[in-house]
Amino acid sequence: MEQQEAKLNEYWSELFANAPTPQEWNMPAGWLKAQMAFSFGECYMDGLAGATPNVDKAIPYFEYGTELGNTTSAHVLASLRLFYVRDVELQKLGFDYLNDEYLTGSMFAAGKLGEAYQLGLGTDKDLITAINFYQLAAEHGNTNWQYLLAHAYRKGYLGLPKSDANYLFWLNYQPKNHTVNYSCRVSELYRREIFPSSFLKRAIWTYRCRTS
């Protein structure tokens, strides 16, 4: 079993070490090619299937998936442009795309808009608007922002008062539309400085994430 797993890991490592660009794939444009572009982008973004995490390598695959009409690629591309690219014009493109998604009913996009308003990415900083978007996303079952609000009330972050009642309210709010570990989500929020930057707190919550 271990030998088979080692061979599989070696195969994936070779695959990503020599991965062609989507434009080099010798197949007609269509659903399969768009899905392949998304899958390669996801592997580079998250370090899946033997790929070394590299957002810069992931972006061209999401760009090509978007060109081929893959809406999931378009959403991820917008998010990467907004939160991981320093180019102000690309950040604005990401914000505008997610705002259009929100206007057509995406409450997941609403949560990301909240983060954009809090951090001032693609738009002006506006903490009140950010919290309104967080609450809207949380009320519609988005677990990421339920946990964000829970921890914010627990610690008194984002200008919100400390409140054990509100912490428990959002921690246990139903429905929960995503499988998200609370400790891992909090660790991510410290890492991305949605919550006040603290090396110690980030280390503590990262440890809790890994052991939960």
PyMOL CGO cylinders between C-alpha atoms (Angstrom):
from pymol import cmd
from pymol.cgo import CYLINDER

trace = [
    CYLINDER, 0.00, 0.00, 0.00, 2.80, 2.44, 0.93, 0.3, 1, 1, 1, 1, 1, 1,
    CYLINDER, 2.80, 2.44, 0.93, 4.64, 1.55, -2.29, 0.3, 1, 1, 1, 1, 1, 1,
    CYLINDER, 4.64, 1.55, -2.29, 1.53, 2.27, -4.36, 0.3, 1, 1, 1, 1, 1, 1,
    CYLINDER, 1.53, 2.27, -4.36, 1.03, 5.60, -2.60, 0.3, 1, 1, 1, 1, 1, 1,
    CYLINDER, 1.03, 5.60, -2.60, 4.67, 6.56, -3.23, 0.3, 1, 1, 1, 1, 1, 1,
    CYLINDER, 4.67, 6.56, -3.23, 4.30, 5.76, -6.94, 0.3, 1, 1, 1, 1, 1, 1,
    CYLINDER, 4.30, 5.76, -6.94, 1.10, 7.81, -7.10, 0.3, 1, 1, 1, 1, 1, 1,
    CYLINDER, 1.10, 7.81, -7.10, 2.78, 10.79, -5.43, 0.3, 1, 1, 1, 1, 1, 1,
    CYLINDER, 2.78, 10.79, -5.43, 5.71, 10.48, -7.85, 0.3, 1, 1, 1, 1, 1, 1,
    CYLINDER, 5.71, 10.48, -7.85, 3.29, 10.47, -10.80, 0.3, 1, 1, 1, 1, 1, 1,
    CYLINDER, 3.29, 10.47, -10.80, 1.52, 13.62, -9.62, 0.3, 1, 1, 1, 1, 1, 1,
    CYLINDER, 1.52, 13.62, -9.62, 4.81, 15.38, -8.91, 0.3, 1, 1, 1, 1, 1, 1,
    CYLINDER, 4.81, 15.38, -8.91, 6.02, 14.65, -12.45, 0.3, 1, 1, 1, 1, 1, 1,
    CYLINDER, 6.02, 14.65, -12.45, 2.68, 15.75, -13.87, 0.3, 1, 1, 1, 1, 1, 1,
    CYLINDER, 2.68, 15.75, -13.87, 2.80, 19.16, -12.22, 0.3, 1, 1, 1, 1, 1, 1,
    CYLINDER, 2.80, 19.16, -12.22, 6.52, 19.63, -12.81, 0.3, 1, 1, 1, 1, 1, 1,
    CYLINDER, 6.52, 19.63, -12.81, 5.86, 19.44, -16.55, 0.3, 1, 1, 1, 1, 1, 1,
    CYLINDER, 5.86, 19.44, -16.55, 2.29, 20.71, -16.71, 0.3, 1, 1, 1, 1, 1, 1,
    CYLINDER, 2.29, 20.71, -16.71, 1.39, 22.35, -20.03, 0.3, 1, 1, 1, 1, 1, 1,
    CYLINDER, 1.39, 22.35, -20.03, -0.57, 25.55, -20.18, 0.3, 1, 1, 1, 1, 1, 1,
    CYLINDER, -0.57, 25.55, -20.18, -4.28, 25.05, -20.98, 0.3, 1, 1, 1, 1, 1, 1,
    CYLINDER, -4.28, 25.05, -20.98, -3.74, 26.56, -24.43, 0.3, 1, 1, 1, 1, 1, 1,
    CYLINDER, -3.74, 26.56, -24.43, -1.28, 23.73, -25.18, 0.3, 1, 1, 1, 1, 1, 1,
    CYLINDER, -1.28, 23.73, -25.18, -3.81, 20.99, -24.47, 0.3, 1, 1, 1, 1, 1, 1,
    CYLINDER, -3.81, 20.99, -24.47, -4.61, 19.25, -27.75, 0.3, 1, 1, 1, 1, 1, 1,
    CYLINDER, -4.61, 19.25, -27.75, -8.36, 19.08, -27.34, 0.3, 1, 1, 1, 1, 1, 1,
    CYLINDER, -8.36, 19.08, -27.34, -11.30, 21.21, -28.49, 0.3, 1, 1, 1, 1, 1, 1,
    CYLINDER, -11.30, 21.21, -28.49, -12.64, 23.95, -26.25, 0.3, 1, 1, 1, 1, 1, 1,
    CYLINDER, -12.64, 23.95, -26.25, -15.62, 22.78, -24.26, 0.3, 1, 1, 1, 1, 1, 1,
    CYLINDER, -15.62, 22.78, -24.26, -16.87, 21.68, -20.87, 0.3, 1, 1, 1, 1, 1, 1,
    CYLINDER, -16.87, 21.68, -20.87, -14.10, 19.14, -20.28, 0.3, 1, 1, 1, 1, 1, 1,
    CYLINDER, -14.10, 19.14, -20.28, -11.31, 21.55, -21.12, 0.3, 1, 1, 1, 1, 1, 1,
    CYLINDER, -11.31, 21.55, -21.12, -12.85, 24.25, -18.91, 0.3, 1, 1, 1, 1, 1, 1,
    CYLINDER, -12.85, 24.25, -18.91, -13.15, 21.76, -16.04, 0.3, 1, 1, 1, 1, 1, 1,
    CYLINDER, -13.15, 21.76, -16.04, -9.55, 20.62, -16.51, 0.3, 1, 1, 1, 1, 1, 1,
    CYLINDER, -9.55, 20.62, -16.51, -8.37, 24.23, -16.38, 0.3, 1, 1, 1, 1, 1, 1,
    CYLINDER, -8.37, 24.23, -16.38, -10.26, 24.74, -13.12, 0.3, 1, 1, 1, 1, 1, 1,
    CYLINDER, -10.26, 24.74, -13.12, -8.90, 21.50, -11.64, 0.3, 1, 1, 1, 1, 1, 1,
    CYLINDER, -8.90, 21.50, -11.64, -5.28, 22.37, -12.45, 0.3, 1, 1, 1, 1, 1, 1,
    CYLINDER, -5.28, 22.37, -12.45, -5.79, 25.85, -11.01, 0.3, 1, 1, 1, 1, 1, 1,
    CYLINDER, -5.79, 25.85, -11.01, -7.28, 24.40, -7.84, 0.3, 1, 1, 1, 1, 1, 1,
    CYLINDER, -7.28, 24.40, -7.84, -4.36, 21.99, -7.43, 0.3, 1, 1, 1, 1, 1, 1,
    CYLINDER, -4.36, 21.99, -7.43, -1.82, 24.80, -7.73, 0.3, 1, 1, 1, 1, 1, 1,
    CYLINDER, -1.82, 24.80, -7.73, -3.83, 27.09, -5.47, 0.3, 1, 1, 1, 1, 1, 1,
    CYLINDER, -3.83, 27.09, -5.47, -4.32, 24.60, -2.64, 0.3, 1, 1, 1, 1, 1, 1,
    CYLINDER, -4.32, 24.60, -2.64, -1.32, 22.31, -3.14, 0.3, 1, 1, 1, 1, 1, 1,
    CYLINDER, -1.32, 22.31, -3.14, -3.46, 19.31, -4.07, 0.3, 1, 1, 1, 1, 1, 1,
    CYLINDER, -3.46, 19.31, -4.07, -2.44, 16.08, -5.82, 0.3, 1, 1, 1, 1, 1, 1,
    CYLINDER, -2.44, 16.08, -5.82, 1.28, 16.65, -5.46, 0.3, 1, 1, 1, 1, 1, 1,
    CYLINDER, 1.28, 16.65, -5.46, 1.35, 20.23, -6.74, 0.3, 1, 1, 1, 1, 1, 1,
    CYLINDER, 1.35, 20.23, -6.74, 3.40, 22.82, -4.88, 0.3, 1, 1, 1, 1, 1, 1,
    CYLINDER, 3.40, 22.82, -4.88, 1.07, 25.66, -3.76, 0.3, 1, 1, 1, 1, 1, 1,
    CYLINDER, 1.07, 25.66, -3.76, 1.61, 28.60, -6.10, 0.3, 1, 1, 1, 1, 1, 1,
    CYLINDER, 1.61, 28.60, -6.10, -1.11, 31.20, -6.68, 0.3, 1, 1, 1, 1, 1, 1,
    CYLINDER, -1.11, 31.20, -6.68, 0.81, 32.79, -9.55, 0.3, 1, 1, 1, 1, 1, 1,
    CYLINDER, 0.81, 32.79, -9.55, 0.75, 29.45, -11.39, 0.3, 1, 1, 1, 1, 1, 1,
    CYLINDER, 0.75, 29.45, -11.39, -2.91, 28.90, -10.53, 0.3, 1, 1, 1, 1, 1, 1,
    CYLINDER, -2.91, 28.90, -10.53, -4.20, 32.19, -11.94, 0.3, 1, 1, 1, 1, 1, 1,
    CYLINDER, -4.20, 32.19, -11.94, -3.59, 31.46, -15.68, 0.3, 1, 1, 1, 1, 1, 1,
    CYLINDER, -3.59, 31.46, -15.68, -5.62, 28.25, -15.39, 0.3, 1, 1, 1, 1, 1, 1,
    CYLINDER, -5.62, 28.25, -15.39, -8.52, 30.10, -13.78, 0.3, 1, 1, 1, 1, 1, 1,
    CYLINDER, -8.52, 30.10, -13.78, -8.24, 32.82, -16.42, 0.3, 1, 1, 1, 1, 1, 1,
    CYLINDER, -8.24, 32.82, -16.42, -8.49, 30.24, -19.19, 0.3, 1, 1, 1, 1, 1, 1,
    CYLINDER, -8.49, 30.24, -19.19, -11.34, 28.42, -17.45, 0.3, 1, 1, 1, 1, 1, 1,
    CYLINDER, -11.34, 28.42, -17.45, -13.15, 31.76, -17.26, 0.3, 1, 1, 1, 1, 1, 1,
    CYLINDER, -13.15, 31.76, -17.26, -12.58, 32.35, -20.99, 0.3, 1, 1, 1, 1, 1, 1,
    CYLINDER, -12.58, 32.35, -20.99, -14.18, 28.95, -21.63, 0.3, 1, 1, 1, 1, 1, 1,
    CYLINDER, -14.18, 28.95, -21.63, -17.25, 29.86, -19.59, 0.3, 1, 1, 1, 1, 1, 1,
    CYLINDER, -17.25, 29.86, -19.59, -16.57, 28.08, -16.30, 0.3, 1, 1, 1, 1, 1, 1,
    CYLINDER, -16.57, 28.08, -16.30, -18.35, 30.20, -13.68, 0.3, 1, 1, 1, 1, 1, 1,
    CYLINDER, -18.35, 30.20, -13.68, -16.52, 28.55, -10.79, 0.3, 1, 1, 1, 1, 1, 1,
    CYLINDER, -16.52, 28.55, -10.79, -13.19, 29.54, -12.36, 0.3, 1, 1, 1, 1, 1, 1,
    CYLINDER, -13.19, 29.54, -12.36, -14.53, 33.07, -12.76, 0.3, 1, 1, 1, 1, 1, 1,
    CYLINDER, -14.53, 33.07, -12.76, -15.49, 33.28, -9.08, 0.3, 1, 1, 1, 1, 1, 1,
    CYLINDER, -15.49, 33.28, -9.08, -12.13, 31.97, -7.88, 0.3, 1, 1, 1, 1, 1, 1,
    CYLINDER, -12.13, 31.97, -7.88, -10.26, 34.25, -10.28, 0.3, 1, 1, 1, 1, 1, 1,
    CYLINDER, -10.26, 34.25, -10.28, -12.19, 37.27, -9.00, 0.3, 1, 1, 1, 1, 1, 1,
    CYLINDER, -12.19, 37.27, -9.00, -11.38, 36.28, -5.41, 0.3, 1, 1, 1, 1, 1, 1,
    CYLINDER, -11.38, 36.28, -5.41, -7.67, 35.85, -6.14, 0.3, 1, 1, 1, 1, 1, 1,
    CYLINDER, -7.67, 35.85, -6.14, -7.53, 39.18, -7.92, 0.3, 1, 1, 1, 1, 1, 1,
    CYLINDER, -7.53, 39.18, -7.92, -9.27, 40.88, -5.03, 0.3, 1, 1, 1, 1, 1, 1,
    CYLINDER, -9.27, 40.88, -5.03, -7.38, 39.36, -2.12, 0.3, 1, 1, 1, 1, 1, 1,
    CYLINDER, -7.38, 39.36, -2.12, -4.03, 38.10, -3.42, 0.3, 1, 1, 1, 1, 1, 1,
    CYLINDER, -4.03, 38.10, -3.42, -2.99, 40.42, -6.27, 0.3, 1, 1, 1, 1, 1, 1,
    CYLINDER, -2.99, 40.42, -6.27, -1.51, 43.84, -5.50, 0.3, 1, 1, 1, 1, 1, 1,
    CYLINDER, -1.51, 43.84, -5.50, -2.58, 45.47, -8.77, 0.3, 1, 1, 1, 1, 1, 1,
    CYLINDER, -2.58, 45.47, -8.77, -5.33, 47.99, -7.88, 0.3, 1, 1, 1, 1, 1, 1,
    CYLINDER, -5.33, 47.99, -7.88, -7.07, 47.67, -11.26, 0.3, 1, 1, 1, 1, 1, 1,
    CYLINDER, -7.07, 47.67, -11.26, -7.24, 43.88, -10.96, 0.3, 1, 1, 1, 1, 1, 1,
    CYLINDER, -7.24, 43.88, -10.96, -8.55, 44.21, -7.42, 0.3, 1, 1, 1, 1, 1, 1,
    CYLINDER, -8.55, 44.21, -7.42, -11.34, 46.43, -8.75, 0.3, 1, 1, 1, 1, 1, 1,
    CYLINDER, -11.34, 46.43, -8.75, -12.14, 43.86, -11.45, 0.3, 1, 1, 1, 1, 1, 1,
    CYLINDER, -12.14, 43.86, -11.45, -12.38, 41.19, -8.76, 0.3, 1, 1, 1, 1, 1, 1,
    CYLINDER, -12.38, 41.19, -8.76, -14.60, 43.37, -6.58, 0.3, 1, 1, 1, 1, 1, 1,
    CYLINDER, -14.60, 43.37, -6.58, -16.92, 44.24, -9.48, 0.3, 1, 1, 1, 1, 1, 1,
    CYLINDER, -16.92, 44.24, -9.48, -17.32, 40.58, -10.47, 0.3, 1, 1, 1, 1, 1, 1,
    CYLINDER, -17.32, 40.58, -10.47, -18.20, 39.51, -6.91, 0.3, 1, 1, 1, 1, 1, 1,
    CYLINDER, -18.20, 39.51, -6.91, -20.55, 42.48, -6.56, 0.3, 1, 1, 1, 1, 1, 1,
    CYLINDER, -20.55, 42.48, -6.56, -22.36, 41.35, -9.73, 0.3, 1, 1, 1, 1, 1, 1,
    CYLINDER, -22.36, 41.35, -9.73, -22.60, 37.85, -8.25, 0.3, 1, 1, 1, 1, 1, 1,
    CYLINDER, -22.60, 37.85, -8.25, -24.09, 39.29, -5.08, 0.3, 1, 1, 1, 1, 1, 1,
    CYLINDER, -24.09, 39.29, -5.08, -26.62, 41.35, -7.03, 0.3, 1, 1, 1, 1, 1, 1,
    CYLINDER, -26.62, 41.35, -7.03, -27.79, 38.18, -8.76, 0.3, 1, 1, 1, 1, 1, 1,
    CYLINDER, -27.79, 38.18, -8.76, -28.32, 36.46, -5.40, 0.3, 1, 1, 1, 1, 1, 1,
    CYLINDER, -28.32, 36.46, -5.40, -25.00, 34.99, -4.21, 0.3, 1, 1, 1, 1, 1, 1,
    CYLINDER, -25.00, 34.99, -4.21, -24.77, 35.33, -0.44, 0.3, 1, 1, 1, 1, 1, 1,
    CYLINDER, -24.77, 35.33, -0.44, -21.34, 33.67, -0.53, 0.3, 1, 1, 1, 1, 1, 1,
    CYLINDER, -21.34, 33.67, -0.53, -20.15, 36.60, -2.62, 0.3, 1, 1, 1, 1, 1, 1,
    CYLINDER, -20.15, 36.60, -2.62, -21.72, 38.90, -0.03, 0.3, 1, 1, 1, 1, 1, 1,
    CYLINDER, -21.72, 38.90, -0.03, -19.36, 37.57, 2.64, 0.3, 1, 1, 1, 1, 1, 1,
    CYLINDER, -19.36, 37.57, 2.64, -16.36, 38.23, 0.42, 0.3, 1, 1, 1, 1, 1, 1,
    CYLINDER, -16.36, 38.23, 0.42, -17.59, 41.75, -0.27, 0.3, 1, 1, 1, 1, 1, 1,
    CYLINDER, -17.59, 41.75, -0.27, -17.65, 42.24, 3.50, 0.3, 1, 1, 1, 1, 1, 1,
    CYLINDER, -17.65, 42.24, 3.50, -13.97, 41.37, 3.67, 0.3, 1, 1, 1, 1, 1, 1,
    CYLINDER, -13.97, 41.37, 3.67, -13.24, 43.70, 0.75, 0.3, 1, 1, 1, 1, 1, 1,
    CYLINDER, -13.24, 43.70, 0.75, -14.97, 46.61, 2.52, 0.3, 1, 1, 1, 1, 1, 1,
    CYLINDER, -14.97, 46.61, 2.52, -13.20, 45.85, 5.80, 0.3, 1, 1, 1, 1, 1, 1,
    CYLINDER, -13.20, 45.85, 5.80, -9.75, 45.72, 4.17, 0.3, 1, 1, 1, 1, 1, 1,
    CYLINDER, -9.75, 45.72, 4.17, -10.36, 48.43, 1.57, 0.3, 1, 1, 1, 1, 1, 1,
    CYLINDER, -10.36, 48.43, 1.57, -9.61, 46.18, -1.40, 0.3, 1, 1, 1, 1, 1, 1,
    CYLINDER, -9.61, 46.18, -1.40, -11.26, 47.14, -4.68, 0.3, 1, 1, 1, 1, 1, 1,
    CYLINDER, -11.26, 47.14, -4.68, -13.34, 49.69, -2.79, 0.3, 1, 1, 1, 1, 1, 1,
    CYLINDER, -13.34, 49.69, -2.79, -13.11, 52.21, 0.06, 0.3, 1, 1, 1, 1, 1, 1,
    CYLINDER, -13.11, 52.21, 0.06, -12.81, 50.94, 3.62, 0.3, 1, 1, 1, 1, 1, 1,
    CYLINDER, -12.81, 50.94, 3.62, -16.20, 50.88, 5.33, 0.3, 1, 1, 1, 1, 1, 1,
    CYLINDER, -16.20, 50.88, 5.33, -16.46, 48.75, 8.46, 0.3, 1, 1, 1, 1, 1, 1,
    CYLINDER, -16.46, 48.75, 8.46, -20.21, 49.28, 8.91, 0.3, 1, 1, 1, 1, 1, 1,
    CYLINDER, -20.21, 49.28, 8.91, -20.91, 48.08, 5.37, 0.3, 1, 1, 1, 1, 1, 1,
    CYLINDER, -20.91, 48.08, 5.37, -18.51, 45.18, 5.94, 0.3, 1, 1, 1, 1, 1, 1,
    CYLINDER, -18.51, 45.18, 5.94, -20.38, 44.02, 9.04, 0.3, 1, 1, 1, 1, 1, 1,
    CYLINDER, -20.38, 44.02, 9.04, -23.72, 44.33, 7.22, 0.3, 1, 1, 1, 1, 1, 1,
    CYLINDER, -23.72, 44.33, 7.22, -22.41, 42.05, 4.46, 0.3, 1, 1, 1, 1, 1, 1,
    CYLINDER, -22.41, 42.05, 4.46, -20.99, 39.60, 7.03, 0.3, 1, 1, 1, 1, 1, 1,
    CYLINDER, -20.99, 39.60, 7.03, -24.33, 39.38, 8.77, 0.3, 1, 1, 1, 1, 1, 1,
    CYLINDER, -24.33, 39.38, 8.77, -26.22, 38.99, 5.49, 0.3, 1, 1, 1, 1, 1, 1,
    CYLINDER, -26.22, 38.99, 5.49, -23.96, 36.12, 4.42, 0.3, 1, 1, 1, 1, 1, 1,
    CYLINDER, -23.96, 36.12, 4.42, -24.16, 34.50, 7.88, 0.3, 1, 1, 1, 1, 1, 1,
    CYLINDER, -24.16, 34.50, 7.88, -27.96, 34.71, 8.01, 0.3, 1, 1, 1, 1, 1, 1,
    CYLINDER, -27.96, 34.71, 8.01, -28.13, 32.82, 4.71, 0.3, 1, 1, 1, 1, 1, 1,
    CYLINDER, -28.13, 32.82, 4.71, -26.18, 29.87, 6.10, 0.3, 1, 1, 1, 1, 1, 1,
    CYLINDER, -26.18, 29.87, 6.10, -22.61, 30.74, 5.11, 0.3, 1, 1, 1, 1, 1, 1,
    CYLINDER, -22.61, 30.74, 5.11, -20.61, 29.09, 7.88, 0.3, 1, 1, 1, 1, 1, 1,
    CYLINDER, -20.61, 29.09, 7.88, -17.43, 31.07, 7.16, 0.3, 1, 1, 1, 1, 1, 1,
    CYLINDER, -17.43, 31.07, 7.16, -19.06, 34.32, 8.21, 0.3, 1, 1, 1, 1, 1, 1,
    CYLINDER, -19.06, 34.32, 8.21, -21.11, 32.80, 11.03, 0.3, 1, 1, 1, 1, 1, 1,
    CYLINDER, -21.11, 32.80, 11.03, -17.78, 31.84, 12.62, 0.3, 1, 1, 1, 1, 1, 1,
    CYLINDER, -17.78, 31.84, 12.62, -16.26, 35.23, 11.80, 0.3, 1, 1, 1, 1, 1, 1,
    CYLINDER, -16.26, 35.23, 11.80, -19.08, 36.99, 13.67, 0.3, 1, 1, 1, 1, 1, 1,
    CYLINDER, -19.08, 36.99, 13.67, -18.95, 34.46, 16.51, 0.3, 1, 1, 1, 1, 1, 1,
    CYLINDER, -18.95, 34.46, 16.51, -15.27, 35.09, 17.18, 0.3, 1, 1, 1, 1, 1, 1,
    CYLINDER, -15.27, 35.09, 17.18, -15.61, 38.83, 16.65, 0.3, 1, 1, 1, 1, 1, 1,
    CYLINDER, -15.61, 38.83, 16.65, -18.27, 38.97, 19.40, 0.3, 1, 1, 1, 1, 1, 1,
    CYLINDER, -18.27, 38.97, 19.40, -16.22, 36.65, 21.59, 0.3, 1, 1, 1, 1, 1, 1,
    CYLINDER, -16.22, 36.65, 21.59, -13.21, 38.99, 21.45, 0.3, 1, 1, 1, 1, 1, 1,
    CYLINDER, -13.21, 38.99, 21.45, -14.82, 42.35, 20.79, 0.3, 1, 1, 1, 1, 1, 1,
    CYLINDER, -14.82, 42.35, 20.79, -13.30, 42.73, 17.31, 0.3, 1, 1, 1, 1, 1, 1,
    CYLINDER, -13.30, 42.73, 17.31, -14.54, 44.84, 14.37, 0.3, 1, 1, 1, 1, 1, 1,
    CYLINDER, -14.54, 44.84, 14.37, -15.96, 47.44, 16.73, 0.3, 1, 1, 1, 1, 1, 1,
    CYLINDER, -15.96, 47.44, 16.73, -18.49, 44.92, 18.06, 0.3, 1, 1, 1, 1, 1, 1,
    CYLINDER, -18.49, 44.92, 18.06, -19.10, 44.61, 21.82, 0.3, 1, 1, 1, 1, 1, 1,
    CYLINDER, -19.10, 44.61, 21.82, -17.95, 41.48, 23.61, 0.3, 1, 1, 1, 1, 1, 1,
    CYLINDER, -17.95, 41.48, 23.61, -20.98, 39.25, 23.98, 0.3, 1, 1, 1, 1, 1, 1,
    CYLINDER, -20.98, 39.25, 23.98, -21.06, 35.59, 25.00, 0.3, 1, 1, 1, 1, 1, 1,
    CYLINDER, -21.06, 35.59, 25.00, -24.70, 35.44, 23.92, 0.3, 1, 1, 1, 1, 1, 1,
    CYLINDER, -24.70, 35.44, 23.92, -23.93, 36.68, 20.41, 0.3, 1, 1, 1, 1, 1, 1,
    CYLINDER, -23.93, 36.68, 20.41, -20.85, 34.44, 20.24, 0.3, 1, 1, 1, 1, 1, 1,
    CYLINDER, -20.85, 34.44, 20.24, -22.96, 31.36, 20.97, 0.3, 1, 1, 1, 1, 1, 1,
    CYLINDER, -22.96, 31.36, 20.97, -25.76, 32.61, 18.69, 0.3, 1, 1, 1, 1, 1, 1,
    CYLINDER, -25.76, 32.61, 18.69, -23.51, 32.73, 15.62, 0.3, 1, 1, 1, 1, 1, 1,
    CYLINDER, -23.51, 32.73, 15.62, -21.43, 29.71, 16.61, 0.3, 1, 1, 1, 1, 1, 1,
    CYLINDER, -21.43, 29.71, 16.61, -24.54, 27.53, 16.65, 0.3, 1, 1, 1, 1, 1, 1,
    CYLINDER, -24.54, 27.53, 16.65, -26.57, 29.34, 13.98, 0.3, 1, 1, 1, 1, 1, 1,
    CYLINDER, -26.57, 29.34, 13.98, -28.48, 27.16, 11.54, 0.3, 1, 1, 1, 1, 1, 1,
    CYLINDER, -28.48, 27.16, 11.54, -28.41, 26.37, 8.71, 0.3, 1, 1, 1, 1, 1, 1,
    CYLINDER, -28.41, 26.37, 8.71, -24.71, 25.75, 8.13, 0.3, 1, 1, 1, 1, 1, 1,
    CYLINDER, -24.71, 25.75, 8.13, -24.16, 25.34, 4.41, 0.3, 1, 1, 1, 1, 1, 1,
    CYLINDER, -24.16, 25.34, 4.41, -20.44, 24.52, 4.52, 0.3, 1, 1, 1, 1, 1, 1,
    CYLINDER, -20.44, 24.52, 4.52, -18.21, 22.08, 6.36, 0.3, 1, 1, 1, 1, 1, 1,
    CYLINDER, -18.21, 22.08, 6.36, -15.86, 24.46, 8.15, 0.3, 1, 1, 1, 1, 1, 1,
    CYLINDER, -15.86, 24.46, 8.15, -13.80, 23.83, 11.27, 0.3, 1, 1, 1, 1, 1, 1,
    CYLINDER, -13.80, 23.83, 11.27, -14.16, 26.75, 13.70, 0.3, 1, 1, 1, 1, 1, 1,
    CYLINDER, -14.16, 26.75, 13.70, -10.50, 26.70, 14.83, 0.3, 1, 1, 1, 1, 1, 1,
    CYLINDER, -10.50, 26.70, 14.83, -9.25, 26.54, 11.23, 0.3, 1, 1, 1, 1, 1, 1,
    CYLINDER, -9.25, 26.54, 11.23, -11.50, 29.40, 10.17, 0.3, 1, 1, 1, 1, 1, 1,
    CYLINDER, -11.50, 29.40, 10.17, -10.33, 31.57, 13.07, 0.3, 1, 1, 1, 1, 1, 1,
    CYLINDER, -10.33, 31.57, 13.07, -6.70, 30.72, 12.28, 0.3, 1, 1, 1, 1, 1, 1,
    CYLINDER, -6.70, 30.72, 12.28, -7.24, 31.82, 8.68, 0.3, 1, 1, 1, 1, 1, 1,
    CYLINDER, -7.24, 31.82, 8.68, -8.85, 35.09, 9.80, 0.3, 1, 1, 1, 1, 1, 1,
    CYLINDER, -8.85, 35.09, 9.80, -5.85, 35.94, 12.00, 0.3, 1, 1, 1, 1, 1, 1,
    CYLINDER, -5.85, 35.94, 12.00, -3.47, 35.01, 9.16, 0.3, 1, 1, 1, 1, 1, 1,
    CYLINDER, -3.47, 35.01, 9.16, -5.28, 37.27, 6.69, 0.3, 1, 1, 1, 1, 1, 1,
    CYLINDER, -5.28, 37.27, 6.69, -5.52, 40.06, 9.29, 0.3, 1, 1, 1, 1, 1, 1,
    CYLINDER, -5.52, 40.06, 9.29, -9.29, 40.18, 9.20, 0.3, 1, 1, 1, 1, 1, 1,
    CYLINDER, -9.29, 40.18, 9.20, -8.75, 40.00, 12.96, 0.3, 1, 1, 1, 1, 1, 1,
    CYLINDER, -8.75, 40.00, 12.96, -5.98, 42.03, 14.65, 0.3, 1, 1, 1, 1, 1, 1,
    CYLINDER, -5.98, 42.03, 14.65, -2.55, 40.76, 13.67, 0.3, 1, 1, 1, 1, 1, 1,
    CYLINDER, -2.55, 40.76, 13.67, -0.99, 38.65, 16.41, 0.3, 1, 1, 1, 1, 1, 1,
    CYLINDER, -0.99, 38.65, 16.41, 1.72, 36.04, 15.84, 0.3, 1, 1, 1, 1, 1, 1,
    CYLINDER, 1.72, 36.04, 15.84, 0.89, 34.33, 19.14, 0.3, 1, 1, 1, 1, 1, 1,
    CYLINDER, 0.89, 34.33, 19.14, -2.84, 34.09, 18.51, 0.3, 1, 1, 1, 1, 1, 1,
    CYLINDER, -2.84, 34.09, 18.51, -2.27, 32.91, 14.96, 0.3, 1, 1, 1, 1, 1, 1,
    CYLINDER, -2.27, 32.91, 14.96, 0.09, 30.21, 16.23, 0.3, 1, 1, 1, 1, 1, 1,
    CYLINDER, 0.09, 30.21, 16.23, -2.36, 29.12, 18.93, 0.3, 1, 1, 1, 1, 1, 1,
    CYLINDER, -2.36, 29.12, 18.93, -5.29, 28.84, 16.53, 0.3, 1, 1, 1, 1, 1, 1,
    CYLINDER, -5.29, 28.84, 16.53, -3.18, 27.13, 13.87, 0.3, 1, 1, 1, 1, 1, 1,
    CYLINDER, -3.18, 27.13, 13.87, -2.23, 24.51, 16.45, 0.3, 1, 1, 1, 1, 1, 1,
    CYLINDER, -2.23, 24.51, 16.45, -5.88, 24.10, 17.44, 0.3, 1, 1, 1, 1, 1, 1,
    CYLINDER, -5.88, 24.10, 17.44, -6.81, 23.73, 13.76, 0.3, 1, 1, 1, 1, 1, 1,
    CYLINDER, -6.81, 23.73, 13.76, -4.23, 20.99, 13.22, 0.3, 1, 1, 1, 1, 1, 1,
    CYLINDER, -4.23, 20.99, 13.22, -5.23, 19.06, 16.35, 0.3, 1, 1, 1, 1, 1, 1,
    CYLINDER, -5.23, 19.06, 16.35, -9.01, 19.42, 16.10, 0.3, 1, 1, 1, 1, 1, 1,
]
cmd.load_cgo(trace, "trace")
